[in-house]
Structure formats: C-alpha cells, structure tokens
Amino acid sequence: MQTSPIQPEPRTVNRERLPLALWDYGGSGPAVLFLHGFLDTGRSFEDAARALVAEGICRPLCLDWRGHGSSGRIHTDAAYHQLDHLKDLAAVLDELQADGIEVAAVVAHSMGGTVALMLASFAPAMIQRLMLVDCVGGYAADSSTQVDQMTALLEHARRPTRPFRSFASRESAIERVMANNDGLSQAGAERIVRHYLDEQEDGRFTVRLDPRLRGPNPYRFPEHHWLEICSRVTARVHLLAPEFGYIHRIPALQERFEQLPHATRQNLPGISHHVHVEAVASFVEAVTALLAD
C-alpha cells in the first residue's frame, strides 16, 4: 500500500517584524533550518526534506524569506535588502530557541547562504553547523561600482513597479524557469515551481513573489570585507560546489572559502547551481554527513 507524501505543518514566525512562513516537515531527528535563494521558496527543498524525514536524519524547517512564497510583503517604506533578511534570520533563530527548538544546523542556498554566512560571522554563537550551497557570500564592489549601484537604485526606485509575468499553464512556468537558469533540468524546475504558483480566476498562474524584490542591491561589501567576514566564522562549514555553479566561475569565492577556519568542500560534477532540486540524493547525503560530523 502506497503511503501519502509527508506534508509540512505551516508555522508563522517573526510576527513582530514581518510574518514569515516556516514549513515544518516534522521528524524525530535534530532540527535543521533550510534557507532558499533569491526568487525561490522554502518548499523547493521539499523532496530532500521528505527523504531526510523518512530516513530519520533530521526535522527540516524550511523558511520563506520576506516577499517570497507565503511570507509577508513589506510596506512601501520598508526593504528587501540582505541586511533585512539578516535581521529576520536572527529573529527566527531566537524565536525557535525560545520555543524549545534547538537548530542543529543551517543549510543555505545562494542568497540564503550569503545571509547565513553573515550571521555566522557577526553572531558566531547562533550557528554551529552551516552548509553553503554554491555560495560563499555575495557580490563584492569597489568604491566606483558601489556609487554606480546607488545611482541605479535611485533610478529604479523612481520607476513604477513592474509585476512578474503570469503564465498560461504550469508547464509554461517550468519552461520559463529552465530558460532563466542555465543547466536546470525539467525535474529540477518542477521542484521549484511545485509550490510557486497561484491560479487566478481567469485560469492563468502568477508567482508567489513580491514584484518589489527586483532591483539593485543598495550595498555590496568590498572584497576585503568578505575575507574578514569569512575569517570570523566559528561554525563548521561544508560547501557544496556544483560544477556549473558560481564557485567554479568566480575565483574570489575560493579565496573566501580558504579563510573559513573550519571548512570542507565537496565538488559535484555535472550539477548546476540549484543543487537541492537537481541532485536530491547527493544533497541528502551531504546534510546527513554535516549532522554526523
């Protein structure tokens, strides 16, 4: 007899700042917080989360960042900057601890990894184990690039907000996600899109993303700041480095990795940026090893 797939319990956290959706997949193992990347949702980790629960490895808690998925949208005078995500993450970890949930590890993809890495440096006691998925911090900028970035930010803020496109079908949304992400397979795109869409009365599908997420990042650390951030991380860090991801294309990320005091690296041949949806079995094995270390 075939059993029904594990369904997460929806929780709301961070109510005092901005309500965020946290998807609790249950399980008897230690709690692990999963953080998605830009323009993704926490539930893209679902197949990996179900496997981890079925094997008794951990209790996956998958967060939707502000403006993403089922989490709250900001008011007009607020922001979606990485420093806002950073404050949200600290508040969520404090809230979980107050509720008696000790988070044993943080597993973070792309932008989520940037935010988690900053927290692991600025408040080292908050994260004991960290898995970075194709990420060792964000883009760096010199002074000239940073000034240009602020100019672009102001120009963007003065223009009307454009909505994300809608789709005639789930299949067309999957095709678009594949087109926007080099090397992403159809199976991987389906895992991203599975909980990404809302069907409207006219039969079209819209994405669960606030259009104000788009736009220039107002501030980028210079490279020497990222090196200092990495040097202050006390957590045990495991880096997943897919062959067709950013790690192999940006030499500075390897230099940052070498500054991490307690870090290991795992190369994943033939895999693109979205490891958690492209290589679910390898991803599950890596989380299992992280917790066993």
N, C-alpha and C positions, 0 to 999 in steps of 0.2 A: 504494500500500500504506500503510495507516494505521499509524503508529508508536505504541508504548505510551507513556502519560504518564510524565514524569520522576518517579522515585521517590527520596525523600531517603535519605541514609545516616544512620542513627541514631548519635549520639555521646553519650557521658556526660561531663559536665563538673562541676566544683565538688565532686568526690568527698570532699574533706577536710572540707567544711562540711555539705553535703547534696546527694546526687547529683541533677543536673538533666539533663533530656533536651534535646538540641540537634539539630535536624533540618537536615542539611547537603544542600542541593539541588545542590551542585556548580556547574559553570560556569567559564568562563575569565576572567570579569571580577573586579573587586575584591570583597573580602568585605564584606557588609553584614549587620549584626545586626538582626533583627526582633523586637520585643517586643510581646506581646499585652496586652490589657486584663484587668480583673477577671472571673473565671469564664469565661475563654476558653482557648484553647490556641494554641501557636505554629503549628500546622498549619492554622489558619484562613486564614493567608496563602498557602496552597498554590497557588491559581490564579494569583495575582500572581507568586509565586516561579517557577512554571513558565514564565510569559511572560517574565520577566526573564532566565532562563537561555536560553530559546530565542532571544532577541534578542541574547544575548551582553553584556548590560548589567552583570551582577554575579553573585556567588556568594552566594545567600541562605542565611543561618544563622538558623533560627527557634527561639527558646528557649521552653520550657515553664517558667513560673515555679514555684517550690516550691508543692506542693499542687495543681498544675494538670496535666492531661494525664498524661504518662508520667513526670513528675518525682517525686522522693521526697516522702514525707509526714513531717511533723515528729513528734518525740516529745512527750509530754504537757507537758513543761516548756519547750518552745520556742514560737515565734510565727510568724505570717504578716503581721507589720506591714510597712509600706512601708520602714522602716529595715532590716529583714531582707532584703527584696528588693534594697535599695540595696547592701548588703554582698555579696550574691550576684552582682549585676551587676559590681561592681568585680573580684571574684574571677574571674568568667568572662572578662572582657576581658584581665586579666593572664595567665590560662591560655592563651588563644588566642594572645596575643603571644608567650608562651614557646614555643608550638608552631610559631611562624613564620607565624601568620595575622594579618596587619595588618588590622584592621577599619577600613574607609574611612569608614563612616557607620553611624549607628544610626537606625532607623526605628521609631517607638514610638507605639502607640495607647492612648489613655485612661490607665488606671493605669500602663501601661508608660511612657507619656510623662511622667507625674509622676516616676517613679523615674529615668528617663534625664535629665530636666531637673535634678533634684537632683544627680546625679553630675556633669553638665556644669558645675554651679556649684561644687560642693565640691572637685572634682578636674578642673579645666578641660582639662588635657593629655590626659585619657583619651578625650575625644570631640571630633573635629574637625568633623564634619558631623552635624546632627541634624534629622530630620523629625518634627515633632509632629503627630499625627493627632487633631484635635478635643480638644486638651488644652494648657493652659499651667499645669500644676501642679494640686495637689489643692484640696479644700475648705478654706477658712480658718475660723478660730474665734476669737472674743474670749474673755476670761478666763471669763466666765459660761458660755458654751457649752462651753468646754473642761472645766470642772469637771463639768457635766452629762454630758459624754461619758465621763468616768472613772466616774461613777456607773452609767451604762448598761453600761459594760464590765464592771464588777464583778458587776452583776446577771446579765449574760449568762454570765459565767464560772461562776456558781453553779448554772446550769441544765443539765440533760442536753443533750448534743449531738444535734440532730435530723438524720437523714440527708436528703440530697437525694431528691426523689421519683424513682421509677422510671417507665418508660414501656412501654406495651404494644407500641409499634412505633416505628420511626424517624420515620414521618410524624407521630405524636403528639408526639414530641420537637421536631420542626421547628415544629409549630403552637404549642407552648409557648414556644419561643424567640422566635417572632414576637410572641406576646402580651406577652412581657416587655420587648420592645424596640420602642418606637413607631417606625413608619415602615420597619421592616426588611422587606424583600421575602422571598418564599419562596426565591428563588435565594440571597439573602444568608444566610438561616437555614440552608439546606442546606450552604453552605460552612463555617459554624460547626459544625454537627452532624456533618459527614462523619467526623471522627476524634475525636469527643467521647464516644462511647458504647461500652459493653461489653455484649455479650449474655450473659445469665445462663442457667443450666441450665433454668430454668422458662420461658425464651423472652422474658422481659422485658429491658429495656435500662436500665442505670444509667450515670450521667455520671462522667467521669474527673476528679472533683473531690473534694478532702477536705472533708467537712462542716464542719470547724473553720475553714474560710476565712470563714464567715459570722460576723458580729458587728461591733460598733462599732470604728472605728479609735481606738486609745488616745490618739493625739496629733495635733492639727492645728495647723500653724503659723498665727499671726495674719497678716493680710493684708500688713502692712508687712514681714514676713519673706519672703513670696513675692516682693515687689517687689525686695528686696535680693538674693534668690537669682537672679532673672532678670538683674539688673544685672551680675552677676559671670560670666555665661556668655560665653565667648570663641568658642565654636563658631559656624559659620554655620548658622542655624536657618531651616527652611522650615515654615510652619504650614499645614496643610490644614484649612480651616474649612467644614464642610458646613452647608448652610442650616438643617437641622433638628437640628443638634448643640448642644453646650453653649456653643460660642464665641459664638453669636448670642443666647444666653439669659442669659449671666452677664457683665455689664459689666466686672467686675473682671478678667476674663481678657484683655480688650482692653488694659486699663491695664498688665497684666503684660507683654503682648506688646510694648508700646511701650518697656518697659525693657530689652528684649533688644538688645544693641549691634549685632548683625549678623543681622537677621531679615527675611524676606519672608513674605508671606501670600497664599494662594490660596483664594478663595471657590469653593465647589462648589454651585451651585444645584440644588435638588430632591433633595439627598442627605441621608441620616440619619447618625447617629453612627458606624456601622460602615462607614467608607469603604472599607476594604480588601476587604470582601466585597460591597459594594453597587455600587461604581464601580471595578471592577478596571482597566479601561483608563486611566482618569484617574489612578489610584493608580500604575500602572506608569510613566506619563509623568512624574509628579512625582518618583519615585525616579530616573528617568533624568536629569532636569534637575538634581536635587540632586548627582548624581555628576559631571555635566558642568560644574558651576559652579566 
